Amino acid sequence: MLIGGHRGCGVTDRPGITRSDIPAENTLESLLGALRADFIETDAVATVEGEIVLIHSSDTSMHVLPPEQAIPGKRFVSQLTLAEVQSLRTGPGGAGRIASLHELLQALTAEFPGSSVILDLELKGGPALARPVLETIRQERFPLERILFTSFSLETIQELSAQSPAARIGLLFASARECEAPFSCRNIEAALQRLPHLTALAPEIRDLTSETVALAARRGFSLFTWGDCEESPLRSPAFAAAAKQAVRLCDRYRVPRALITDFVADLRRFLTALPPSSPPAPASPCS
């Protein structure tokens, strides 16, 4: 199983998270720290002038930002310039600086030229986000094959694929959210009608079933699972059980799989200790 650094490899920048031993999520320090994982997961949001910054939510109030930093009338990243976004401080203690996509790609190219780490880039915005994201990647001459583009928005991924047919694309699912499509055979097949070049599915780890994993196997998809990213499998029995089930199902149907976490070392230790899975079984059909 591939292991991804969730928003880099940093501490989540929301109230109630008090870890101070690692940098805040989606800062350059956190993102480069995820090089010890197999891939880096991060989020792309556009500023008012179309620059791409790496932040989980376009709503800056969702992050740990001291109130005195607030810019009157400008709560959302889409209302802010790049300079304004990067003047804000994030994470516990307000020590983090929000990174841009330009900065991350430059650092990966200049400081780690031999690295083959994959970038899982979640697009947080509508179809118009596709163009500036692709333009940034072209400007930095970053290899397109080292990026997996994902989004909850089918229309956004559809637009990106239309502009760059060679791009690797994945669709996010979240059955626990009313605004997102549940992870089901029906919704996977419906997405394929509009996204024939889809290469990966990104469901919550607890939503995997024999039927959906079997369908992924038949269609040749990889599974980039997520959920409970802020929990260590060594300390969360619920997450440990979900991870074991995911490994069992993916091994059963021989599906390439990945899991995103804040705790890369813990997850690697946990997976190494798992007993071998049973031999693969024939794929079961969707009902």
GUBA-717928 format. One record per residue: residue in three letters; z, y, x of N, C-alpha, C in turn. Coordinates in Angstrom, 2 decimals, padded with zeros to 5 digits, m for minus. Example, Ala and Ser with C-alpha at 12.3 -4.5 7.8 and 13.67 -1.06 7.14 Angstrom:
ala_007.80_m005.69_013.19_007.80_m004.50_012.30_007.80_m003.30_013.20
ser_007.08_m002.25_012.85_007.14_m001.06_013.67_007.87_000.03_012.90
***
This chain:
met_000.00_m001.20_000.84_000.00_000.00_000.00_000.00_001.25_000.87
leu_m000.91_002.17_000.58_m000.91_003.45_001.27_000.23_004.31_000.73
ile_000.81_005.11_001.60_001.92_005.98_001.21_001.51_007.42_001.42
gly_001.70_008.23_000.38_001.33_009.64_000.45_002.54_010.55_000.45
gly_002.48_011.61_001.25_003.54_012.61_001.28_003.37_013.57_000.11
his_004.32_013.55_m000.81_004.26_014.33_m002.04_004.43_015.82_m001.77
arg_003.36_016.59_m002.03_003.35_018.03_m001.72_003.71_018.26_m000.26
gly_003.14_017.39_000.57_003.48_017.37_001.98_004.58_016.35_002.19
cys_005.58_016.72_002.89_006.75_015.86_003.07_007.98_016.73_003.06
gly_008.10_017.58_002.05_009.18_018.54_002.03_010.07_018.39_000.83
val_011.10_019.20_000.79_012.03_019.19_m000.33_011.42_019.97_m001.49
thr_011.59_019.44_m002.69_011.06_020.08_m003.89_011.70_021.45_m004.07
asp_010.86_022.44_m004.33_011.37_023.82_m004.40_011.69_024.22_m005.84
arg_012.66_023.53_m006.40_013.13_023.90_m007.74_014.65_023.92_m007.77
pro_015.23_024.62_m008.75_016.70_024.71_m008.82_017.34_023.32_m008.88
gly_018.48_023.18_m008.24_019.21_021.93_m008.27_018.95_021.04_m007.09
ile_017.91_021.32_m006.30_017.61_020.55_m005.10_018.22_021.28_m003.92
thr_019.12_020.64_m003.20_019.91_021.35_m002.19_019.64_020.88_m000.77
arg_018.71_019.94_m000.55_018.47_019.46_000.81_017.94_020.60_001.67
ser_018.49_020.74_002.86_018.07_021.82_003.76_017.61_021.29_005.11
asp_017.53_019.95_005.23_017.18_019.34_006.52_015.68_019.25_006.73
ile_014.90_019.52_005.69_013.44_019.45_005.79_012.84_020.69_005.14
pro_011.60_021.06_005.51_011.01_022.28_004.94_010.68_022.13_003.47
ala_010.46_023.26_002.81_010.11_023.25_001.39_008.72_022.68_001.18
glu_008.51_022.10_000.01_007.22_021.51_m000.34_006.09_022.54_m000.24
asn_004.89_022.02_000.08_003.66_022.81_000.10_003.69_023.99_001.08
thr_004.63_023.97_002.02_004.57_024.88_003.16_003.76_024.18_004.25
leu_003.26_024.92_005.20_002.46_024.30_006.26_003.30_023.29_007.04
glu_004.57_023.61_007.26_005.45_022.68_007.99_005.60_021.36_007.23
ser_005.74_021.45_005.92_005.88_020.25_005.10_004.59_019.44_005.08
leu_003.47_020.11_004.94_002.18_019.43_004.85_001.84_018.71_006.16
leu_002.07_019.36_007.27_001.78_018.73_008.56_002.80_017.62_008.85
gly_004.00_017.76_008.30_004.99_016.70_008.45_004.58_015.42_007.76
ala_003.69_015.52_006.78_003.22_014.34_006.05_002.21_013.53_006.85
leu_001.88_013.97_008.05_000.95_013.18_008.88_001.56_011.83_009.26
arg_002.86_011.68_009.11_003.45_010.37_009.36_003.23_009.43_008.18
ala_002.71_009.96_007.08_002.29_009.14_005.94_000.82_008.78_006.12
asp_000.28_008.06_005.14_m001.14_007.68_005.20_m002.04_008.76_004.62
phe_m001.48_009.58_003.75_m002.26_010.70_003.21_m001.31_011.80_002.74
ile_m001.87_012.99_002.57_m001.12_014.17_002.15_m001.52_014.50_000.72
glu_m000.55_014.65_m000.17_m000.84_015.10_m001.53_m000.38_016.54_m001.66
thr_m001.25_017.40_m002.21_m000.87_018.79_m002.43_m001.66_019.36_m003.60
asp_m001.36_020.61_m003.96_m001.89_021.22_m005.18_m002.66_022.49_m004.87
ala_m003.81_022.66_m005.51_m004.65_023.82_m005.26_m004.66_024.75_m006.47
val_m004.34_026.03_m006.22_m004.33_027.06_m007.26_m005.06_028.28_m006.69
ala_m005.82_028.99_m007.52_m006.59_030.15_m007.07_m005.84_031.45_m007.32
thr_m005.89_032.35_m006.33_m005.34_033.70_m006.48_m006.34_034.58_m007.22
val_m005.97_035.82_m007.45_m006.83_036.72_m008.21_m008.18_036.95_m007.53
glu_m008.22_036.89_m006.18_m009.50_037.08_m005.49_m010.19_035.77_m005.15
gly_m009.66_034.66_m005.67_m010.32_033.37_m005.47_m009.92_032.63_m004.21
glu_m008.87_033.07_m003.54_m008.35_032.31_m002.39_m007.53_031.14_m002.91
ile_m007.56_030.03_m002.20_m006.85_028.84_m002.65_m005.52_028.72_m001.92
val_m004.44_028.69_m002.71_m003.11_028.49_m002.15_m002.57_027.15_m002.64
leu_m001.60_026.63_m001.90_m001.07_025.29_m002.17_000.32_025.43_m002.77
ile_000.38_025.32_m004.08_001.63_025.49_m004.82_001.54_024.64_m006.07
his_002.65_024.02_m006.45_002.62_023.05_m007.54_002.29_023.66_m008.89
ser_002.74_024.86_m009.14_002.51_025.49_m010.44_001.99_026.90_m010.24
ser_001.06_027.30_m011.10_000.57_028.68_m011.02_001.63_029.67_m011.47
asp_002.66_029.19_m012.14_003.75_030.03_m012.61_004.81_030.10_m011.50
thr_004.90_031.23_m010.83_005.82_031.34_m009.70_007.28_031.23_m010.11
ser_007.58_031.45_m011.40_008.97_031.33_m011.85_009.42_029.88_m011.87
met_008.49_028.93_m011.72_008.84_027.51_m011.69_009.39_027.10_m010.32
his_009.35_028.00_m009.36_009.76_027.69_m008.00_011.00_028.49_m007.62
val_011.66_028.08_m006.56_012.88_028.76_m006.13_012.49_030.01_m005.37
leu_012.33_031.08_m006.11_011.97_032.37_m005.52_013.06_033.37_m005.89
pro_013.68_034.00_m004.93_014.72_034.99_m005.26_014.20_036.03_m006.24
pro_014.95_036.36_m007.30_014.47_037.29_m008.33_014.01_038.62_m007.78
glu_014.63_039.08_m006.70_014.25_040.39_m006.16_012.83_040.39_m005.58
gln_012.27_039.20_m005.36_010.91_039.14_m004.85_009.86_039.38_m005.92
ala_010.24_039.23_m007.18_009.28_039.29_m008.27_008.46_040.58_m008.22
ile_007.16_040.43_m008.42_006.26_041.58_m008.46_006.05_041.93_m009.93
pro_006.45_043.10_m010.38_006.41_043.45_m011.80_005.04_043.17_m012.43
gly_005.06_042.44_m013.56_003.84_042.16_m014.30_002.95_041.11_m013.68
lys_003.41_040.47_m012.61_002.58_039.47_m011.92_003.38_038.19_m011.71
arg_003.47_037.41_m012.76_004.24_036.16_m012.71_003.41_034.99_m012.21
phe_002.08_035.04_m012.48_001.22_033.90_m012.18_000.40_034.13_m010.92
val_000.10_033.03_m010.23_m000.69_033.11_m009.00_m002.03_033.78_m009.26
ser_m002.62_033.53_m010.42_m003.93_034.11_m010.76_m003.87_035.63_m010.89
gln_m002.67_036.20_m010.94_m002.51_037.65_m011.00_m002.21_038.25_m009.63
leu_m002.01_037.39_m008.64_m001.57_037.84_m007.33_m002.68_037.71_m006.28
thr_m002.65_038.58_m005.30_m003.53_038.42_m004.15_m002.93_037.39_m003.20
leu_m003.73_036.94_m002.24_m003.22_036.01_m001.24_m002.04_036.62_m000.49
ala_m002.18_037.88_m000.13_m001.09_038.54_000.61_000.18_038.59_m000.22
glu_000.05_038.85_m001.51_001.23_038.90_m002.37_001.88_037.53_m002.51
val_001.06_036.49_m002.68_001.61_035.13_m002.78_002.37_034.78_m001.51
gln_001.79_035.10_m000.37_002.42_034.71_000.89_003.55_035.65_001.30
ser_003.76_036.72_000.55_004.93_037.55_000.79_006.17_036.96_000.11
leu_005.95_036.05_m000.83_007.05_035.39_m001.51_007.66_034.33_m000.60
arg_008.89_033.98_m000.85_009.56_032.93_m000.10_010.02_031.85_m001.07
thr_009.93_030.61_m000.65_010.16_029.49_m001.55_011.10_028.47_m000.91
gly_011.59_027.55_m001.72_012.46_026.50_m001.22_013.91_026.93_m001.12
pro_014.81_025.96_m000.89_016.24_026.28_m000.75_016.48_027.31_000.35
gly_017.17_028.35_000.01_017.45_029.40_000.98_016.32_030.39_001.15
gly_015.21_030.18_000.43_014.09_031.10_000.54_013.46_031.15_001.91
ala_013.43_030.01_002.60_012.92_029.99_003.98_011.45_029.61_004.07
gly_010.86_029.15_002.98_009.49_028.65_003.04_008.44_029.69_002.70
arg_007.26_029.53_003.29_006.11_030.41_003.02_005.00_029.55_002.44
ile_004.44_029.96_001.33_003.39_029.20_000.65_002.12_029.20_001.51
ala_001.57_028.01_001.73_000.39_027.87_002.60_m000.90_028.03_001.80
ser_m001.96_028.36_002.51_m003.29_028.41_001.90_m004.07_027.17_002.32
leu_m005.12_026.86_001.56_m005.96_025.71_001.91_m006.67_025.96_003.24
his_m007.09_027.20_003.49_m007.69_027.54_004.78_m006.75_027.16_005.93
glu_m005.49_027.55_005.80_m004.52_027.29_006.87_m004.32_025.80_007.11
leu_m004.23_025.04_006.03_m004.02_023.60_006.18_m005.22_022.94_006.85
leu_m006.42_023.25_006.41_m007.61_022.63_007.00_m007.78_023.04_008.46
gln_m007.50_024.30_008.76_m007.58_024.76_010.15_m006.58_024.02_011.02
ala_m005.36_023.84_010.52_m004.33_023.16_011.31_m004.68_021.69_011.51
leu_m005.18_021.04_010.47_m005.54_019.63_010.60_m006.68_019.44_011.60
thr_m007.61_020.40_011.61_m008.75_020.30_012.51_m008.39_020.65_013.95
ala_m007.61_021.73_014.12_m007.31_022.21_015.47_m006.18_021.44_016.14
glu_m005.11_021.17_015.39_m003.93_020.57_016.00_m003.93_019.05_015.98
phe_m004.70_018.47_015.05_m004.72_017.01_014.93_m006.16_016.53_014.79
pro_m007.00_016.80_015.80_m008.43_016.50_015.68_m008.73_015.01_015.55
gly_m007.86_014.15_016.06_m008.12_012.71_015.99_m007.56_012.05_014.75
ser_m006.88_012.81_013.91_m006.25_012.22_012.73_m007.30_011.87_011.67
ser_m007.06_010.77_010.99_m007.94_010.37_009.90_m007.22_010.45_008.56
val_m006.10_011.19_008.52_m005.30_011.28_007.31_m006.15_011.82_006.15
ile_m005.94_011.24_004.99_m006.67_011.65_003.79_m005.88_012.76_003.08
leu_m006.60_013.71_002.51_m005.99_014.78_001.73_m006.25_014.51_000.25
asp_m005.18_014.32_m000.51_m005.25_014.15_m001.96_m004.99_015.53_m002.56
leu_m006.07_016.18_m002.99_m005.99_017.57_m003.42_m006.08_017.65_m004.94
glu_m004.94_017.98_m005.56_m004.92_018.12_m007.02_m005.32_019.53_m007.42
leu_m006.33_019.64_m008.26_m006.82_020.94_m008.71_m006.03_021.36_m009.94
lys_m005.31_022.49_m009.81_m004.48_023.01_m010.89_m005.18_024.24_m011.49
gly_m006.10_023.97_m012.40_m006.85_025.06_m013.01_m008.07_024.51_m013.72
gly_m008.83_025.40_m014.34_m010.01_025.00_m015.09_m011.22_024.77_m014.20
pro_m012.37_024.51_m014.80_m013.59_024.21_m014.05_m013.98_025.27_m013.02
ala_m013.62_026.53_m013.26_m013.97_027.60_m012.32_m013.30_027.42_m010.96
leu_m012.27_026.59_m010.88_m011.57_026.36_m009.62_m012.41_025.54_m008.64
ala_m013.35_024.78_m009.16_m014.13_023.87_m008.30_m014.89_024.63_m007.21
arg_m015.54_025.71_m007.57_m016.38_026.42_m006.60_m015.59_026.98_m005.41
pro_m014.51_027.74_m005.62_m013.79_028.27_m004.44_m013.14_027.17_m003.60
val_m012.73_026.07_m004.22_m012.17_024.97_m003.44_m013.23_024.38_m002.53
leu_m014.40_024.09_m003.07_m015.49_023.51_m002.27_m015.97_024.50_m001.20
glu_m016.00_025.78_m001.54_m016.45_026.79_m000.58_m015.47_026.87_000.60
thr_m014.18_026.78_000.32_m013.18_026.79_001.40_m013.39_025.61_002.33
ile_m013.63_024.44_001.77_m013.84_023.23_002.58_m015.10_023.35_003.41
arg_m016.15_023.92_002.84_m017.41_024.11_003.60_m017.19_025.12_004.74
gln_m016.49_026.20_004.45_m016.24_027.20_005.49_m015.48_026.62_006.67
glu_m014.55_025.73_006.40_m013.75_025.12_007.47_m014.43_023.89_008.07
arg_m015.56_023.50_007.51_m016.31_022.33_007.99_m015.42_021.08_008.05
phe_m014.61_020.96_007.03_m013.71_019.80_006.96_m014.48_018.64_006.33
pro_m014.37_017.43_006.88_m015.14_016.30_006.35_m014.80_016.01_004.88
leu_m015.81_016.03_004.05_m015.61_015.81_002.62_m015.06_014.42_002.33
glu_m015.43_013.46_003.17_m014.99_012.08_002.94_m013.50_011.89_003.18
arg_m012.83_012.89_003.76_m011.38_012.79_003.99_m010.57_013.42_002.86
ile_m011.23_013.74_001.76_m010.54_014.38_000.64_m010.78_013.57_m000.64
leu_m009.70_013.36_m001.39_m009.79_012.85_m002.75_m009.41_014.01_m003.67
phe_m010.33_014.41_m004.55_m010.08_015.49_m005.49_m009.57_014.90_m006.80
thr_m008.41_015.36_m007.26_m007.85_014.86_m008.52_m007.48_016.02_m009.43
ser_m007.35_015.71_m010.70_m006.90_016.70_m011.67_m006.56_015.99_m012.98
phe_m005.67_016.60_m013.77_m005.47_016.15_m015.14_m006.62_016.60_m016.03
ser_m007.36_017.61_m015.58_m008.45_018.18_m016.37_m009.75_017.43_m016.08
leu_m010.22_016.69_m017.06_m011.50_015.99_m016.90_m012.63_016.98_m016.67
glu_m012.57_018.12_m017.33_m013.64_019.12_m017.20_m013.69_019.69_m015.78
thr_m012.51_019.88_m015.16_m012.47_020.41_m013.80_m013.08_019.42_m012.82
ile_m012.72_018.15_m012.93_m013.28_017.13_m012.05_m014.76_016.96_m012.31
gln_m015.16_017.06_m013.56_m016.58_016.96_m013.90_m017.39_018.08_m013.23
glu_m016.85_019.29_m013.24_m017.53_020.42_m012.61_m017.60_020.25_m011.10
leu_m016.51_019.81_m010.49_m016.51_019.61_m009.05_m017.53_018.54_m008.66
ser_m017.60_017.46_m009.43_m018.55_016.39_m009.14_m019.98_016.87_m009.30
ala_m020.22_017.74_m010.27_m021.57_018.29_m010.48_m021.99_019.15_m009.29
gln_m021.04_019.92_m008.73_m021.35_020.78_m007.60_m021.42_020.02_m006.28
ser_m020.70_018.91_m006.21_m020.67_018.12_m004.98_m020.67_016.63_m005.33
pro_m021.84_016.05_m005.63_m021.91_014.65_m006.08_m021.33_013.65_m005.09
ala_m021.27_014.01_m003.80_m020.74_013.08_m002.80_m019.22_013.08_m002.75
ala_m018.58_014.00_m003.46_m017.12_014.11_m003.40_m016.45_012.89_m004.04
arg_m015.33_012.47_m003.45_m014.51_011.40_m004.03_m013.61_012.02_m005.09
ile_m013.65_011.49_m006.30_m012.92_012.11_m007.41_m012.01_011.10_m008.09
gly_m010.87_011.59_m008.56_m009.92_010.77_m009.29_m009.37_011.53_m010.47
leu_m008.95_010.80_m011.50_m008.42_011.43_m012.71_m006.95_011.06_m012.86
leu_m006.12_012.09_m013.10_m004.69_011.91_m013.30_m004.39_011.60_m014.77
phe_m003.40_010.74_m014.98_m002.95_010.40_m016.33_m001.43_010.55_m016.37
ala_m000.91_010.95_m017.53_000.54_011.06_m017.68_000.90_010.81_m019.14
ser_001.24_009.59_m019.47_001.47_009.23_m020.87_002.73_009.87_m021.44
ala_003.63_010.32_m020.58_004.88_010.91_m021.08_004.68_012.36_m021.51
arg_003.50_012.93_m021.26_003.27_014.33_m021.61_002.27_014.41_m022.76
glu_002.62_015.16_m023.77_001.75_015.25_m024.93_000.40_015.88_m024.60
cys_000.36_016.72_m023.56_m000.86_017.44_m023.25_m001.83_016.63_m022.39
glu_m001.41_015.45_m021.92_m002.25_014.65_m021.05_m002.64_013.35_m021.73
ala_m003.72_012.74_m021.24_m004.19_011.48_m021.81_m003.34_010.32_m021.32
pro_m002.90_009.45_m022.23_m002.17_008.26_m021.79_m003.06_007.36_m020.93
phe_m002.43_006.58_m020.06_m003.16_005.65_m019.20_m003.41_004.37_m019.99
ser_m004.61_004.22_m020.49_m004.97_003.07_m021.31_m006.41_002.68_m021.01
cys_m006.77_001.45_m021.35_m008.15_001.01_m021.15_m009.13_001.90_m021.90
arg_m008.75_002.27_m023.11_m009.63_003.11_m023.93_m009.90_004.44_m023.25
asn_m008.86_005.09_m022.73_m009.04_006.40_m022.10_m009.75_006.30_m020.75
ile_m009.55_005.20_m020.04_m010.28_004.99_m018.79_m011.78_004.87_m019.07
glu_m012.13_004.05_m020.06_m013.54_003.86_m020.40_m014.16_005.16_m020.91
ala_m013.38_005.93_m021.68_m013.90_007.21_m022.18_m014.16_008.17_m021.02
ala_m013.26_008.19_m020.03_m013.46_009.06_m018.87_m014.71_008.67_m018.09
leu_m014.96_007.36_m018.00_m016.14_006.89_m017.26_m017.44_007.34_m017.90
gln_m017.44_007.53_m019.20_m018.65_008.00_m019.86_m019.04_009.40_m019.37
arg_m018.04_010.18_m018.99_m018.29_011.54_m018.53_m018.21_011.69_m017.02
leu_m017.58_010.72_m016.36_m017.41_010.79_m014.91_m017.90_009.48_m014.29
pro_m019.22_009.28_m014.25_m019.74_008.00_m013.72_m019.45_007.79_m012.24
his_m019.12_008.88_m011.50_m018.84_008.75_m010.07_m017.35_008.64_m009.78
leu_m016.53_008.42_m010.80_m015.09_008.31_m010.62_m014.77_007.16_m009.66
thr_m013.91_007.42_m008.69_m013.56_006.39_m007.69_m012.08_006.00_m007.72
ala_m011.22_006.83_m008.34_m009.79_006.54_m008.32_m009.15_006.95_m009.64
leu_m008.10_006.22_m009.99_m007.28_006.54_m011.14_m005.88_006.87_m010.63
ala_m005.24_007.87_m011.24_m003.93_008.31_m010.76_m002.93_008.34_m011.91
pro_m002.40_007.19_m012.27_m001.42_007.12_m013.36_000.02_007.20_m012.85
glu_000.94_007.43_m013.77_002.34_007.28_m013.43_002.62_005.80_m013.15
ile_003.46_005.55_m012.20_003.67_004.18_m011.74_004.20_003.27_m012.85
arg_005.00_003.80_m013.75_005.56_002.98_m014.82_004.54_002.63_m015.90
asp_003.37_003.26_m015.87_002.37_003.03_m016.91_001.38_001.92_m016.57
leu_001.51_001.31_m015.39_000.60_000.24_m015.03_000.86_m000.99_m015.90
thr_m000.22_m001.59_m016.38_m000.14_m002.84_m017.14_m001.16_m003.82_m016.58
ser_m001.00_m005.08_m016.94_m001.98_m006.07_m016.49_m003.39_m005.69_m016.93
glu_m003.51_m005.15_m018.15_m004.84_m004.82_m018.67_m005.49_m003.66_m017.91
thr_m004.71_m002.60_m017.65_m005.31_m001.45_m016.97_m005.60_m001.75_m015.51
val_m004.73_m002.52_m014.86_m004.98_m002.87_m013.46_m006.17_m003.83_m013.36
ala_m006.30_m004.74_m014.32_m007.45_m005.63_m014.34_m008.75_m004.84_m014.52
leu_m008.70_m003.82_m015.37_m009.89_m002.98_m015.56_m010.22_m002.22_m014.29
ala_m009.20_m001.71_m013.61_m009.43_m001.03_m012.33_m010.09_m001.98_m011.34
ala_m009.67_m003.24_m011.34_m010.26_m004.23_m010.43_m011.73_m004.45_m010.76
arg_m012.04_m004.59_m012.03_m013.44_m004.85_m012.42_m014.33_m003.67_m012.10
arg_m013.79_m002.46_m012.23_m014.59_m001.24_m012.01_m014.59_m000.79_m010.55
gly_m013.78_m001.43_m009.72_m013.75_m001.07_m008.30_m012.98_000.19_m007.99
phe_m012.00_000.54_m008.84_m011.20_001.73_m008.62_m010.05_001.46_m007.64
ser_m009.62_002.51_m006.96_m008.33_002.53_m006.30_m007.32_003.15_m007.26
leu_m006.04_002.81_m007.09_m004.97_003.37_m007.91_m004.07_004.23_m007.03
phe_m004.01_005.52_m007.33_m003.13_006.45_m006.63_m001.98_006.77_m007.58
thr_m000.90_005.98_m007.49_000.18_006.11_m008.45_001.20_007.16_m008.02
trp_001.93_007.67_m009.00_002.94_008.69_m008.74_004.05_008.53_m009.79
gly_005.08_009.33_m009.65_006.22_009.27_m010.56_007.49_009.02_m009.78
asp_008.57_009.69_m010.17_009.84_009.58_m009.45_009.66_009.92_m007.98
cys_008.78_010.88_m007.68_008.50_011.22_m006.28_009.73_011.72_m005.55
glu_010.67_012.29_m006.29_011.85_012.88_m005.68_013.00_011.87_m005.54
glu_012.69_010.59_m005.82_013.70_009.53_m005.70_013.33_008.58_m004.56
ser_014.34_008.12_m003.85_014.13_007.11_m002.82_014.26_005.73_m003.44
pro_013.35_004.79_m003.14_013.49_003.43_m003.68_014.73_002.72_m003.15
leu_015.30_003.24_m002.06_016.51_002.64_m001.51_017.76_003.08_m002.27
arg_017.61_004.12_m003.11_018.77_004.63_m003.84_018.56_004.69_m005.35
ser_017.34_004.42_m005.81_017.05_004.47_m007.24_016.57_003.09_m007.71
pro_017.43_002.32_m008.38_017.01_001.00_m008.86_015.81_001.05_m009.80
ala_015.73_002.10_m010.63_014.62_002.21_m011.57_013.29_002.38_m010.83
phe_013.30_003.26_m009.83_012.07_003.47_m009.06_011.73_002.22_m008.25
ala_012.74_001.56_m007.69_012.50_000.33_m006.93_011.84_m000.73_m007.82
ala_012.32_m000.87_m009.05_011.74_m001.86_m009.96_010.29_m001.51_m010.30
ala_010.02_m000.22_m010.54_008.65_000.20_m010.85_007.72_m000.03_m009.67
ala_008.19_000.24_m008.46_007.37_000.03_m007.27_007.08_m001.45_m007.05
lys_008.08_m002.31_m007.26_007.86_m003.76_m007.14_006.81_m004.24_m008.13
gln_006.90_m003.76_m009.37_005.94_m004.16_m010.39_004.53_m003.69_m010.04
ala_004.42_m002.47_m009.51_003.12_m001.95_m009.11_002.50_m002.80_m008.01
val_003.29_m003.14_m007.02_002.80_m003.99_m005.93_002.36_m005.34_m006.47
arg_003.16_m005.93_m007.36_002.84_m007.24_m007.91_001.52_m007.22_m008.67
leu_001.34_m006.21_m009.52_000.11_m006.13_m010.31_m001.11_m005.88_m009.44
cys_m000.98_m004.95_m008.50_m002.13_m004.63_m007.65_m002.49_m005.79_m006.73
asp_m001.50_m006.50_m006.24_m001.79_m007.69_m005.44_m002.45_m008.78_m006.29
arg_m001.96_m008.91_m007.52_m002.49_m009.95_m008.41_m003.98_m009.76_m008.64
tyr_m004.41_m008.50_m008.82_m005.81_m008.23_m009.12_m006.58_m007.65_m007.94
arg_m005.93_m007.64_m006.78_m006.57_m007.17_m005.54_m007.14_m005.76_m005.69
val_m006.30_m004.87_m006.15_m006.69_m003.48_m006.34_m006.09_m002.64_m005.22
pro_m006.90_m001.86_m004.49_m006.35_m000.94_m003.49_m005.39_000.04_m004.17
arg_m004.21_000.25_m003.58_m003.24_001.09_m004.25_m002.56_002.03_m003.26
ala_m002.01_003.10_m003.84_m001.29_004.10_m003.06_m000.15_004.61_m003.91
leu_000.87_005.13_m003.27_002.04_005.66_m003.96_002.49_006.93_m003.26
ile_002.74_007.95_m004.06_003.14_009.27_m003.54_004.65_009.41_m003.63
thr_005.27_009.94_m002.57_006.72_010.03_m002.52_007.19_011.17_m001.63
asp_008.41_011.64_m001.88_009.07_012.57_m000.96_009.73_011.83_000.20
phe_009.90_010.51_000.04_010.67_009.72_000.99_009.76_008.68_001.67
val_008.92_009.14_002.57_007.93_008.27_003.20_008.58_007.13_003.98
ala_009.55_007.44_004.83_010.18_006.41_005.65_010.92_005.40_004.79
asp_011.63_005.87_003.75_012.35_004.95_002.87_011.39_004.03_002.13
leu_010.30_004.58_001.63_009.34_003.76_000.88_008.69_002.72_001.80
arg_008.37_003.12_003.02_007.77_002.17_003.96_008.74_001.03_004.26
arg_010.01_001.37_004.45_011.03_000.34_004.71_011.17_m000.58_003.51
phe_011.17_m000.02_002.32_011.31_m000.80_001.09_010.13_m001.76_000.92
leu_008.91_m001.28_001.12_007.73_m002.12_000.93_007.67_m003.23_001.97
thr_008.08_m002.93_003.20_008.07_m003.94_004.26_009.00_m005.10_003.93
ala_010.08_m004.80_003.22_011.08_m005.83_002.91_010.72_m006.68_001.69
leu_009.68_m006.30_000.96_009.33_m007.07_m000.23_008.77_m008.45_000.14
pro_009.08_m009.49_m000.62_008.50_m010.81_m000.36_007.03_m010.82_m000.70
pro_006.26_m011.76_m000.15_004.83_m011.85_m000.47_004.61_m012.06_m001.96
ser_003.53_m011.46_m002.47_003.20_m011.60_m003.89_002.56_m012.95_m004.16
ser_002.51_m013.31_m005.43_001.86_m014.55_m005.83_000.36_m014.44_m005.61
pro_m000.35_m015.58_m005.52_m001.80_m015.55_m005.36_m002.46_m014.80_m006.51
pro_m003.62_m014.16_m006.26_m004.30_m013.41_m007.31_m004.67_m014.30_m008.49
ala_m004.67_m013.70_m009.68_m005.06_m014.40_m010.90_m006.33_m013.79_m011.44
pro_m007.07_m014.50_m012.28_m008.26_m013.90_m012.90_m007.89_m012.67_m013.71
ala_m008.77_m011.68_m013.70_m008.49_m010.44_m014.42_m008.49_m010.68_m015.91
ser_m007.49_m010.15_m016.61_m007.42_m010.30_m018.05_m008.15_m009.14_m018.72
pro_m008.78_m009.40_m019.88_m009.55_m008.35_m020.52_m008.66_m007.35_m021.22
cys_m009.20_m006.13_m021.43_m008.48_m005.15_m022.25_m008.61_m005.55_m023.71
ser_m007.56_m005.29_m024.43_m007.62_m005.58_m025.87_m008.22_m004.40_m026.62
***
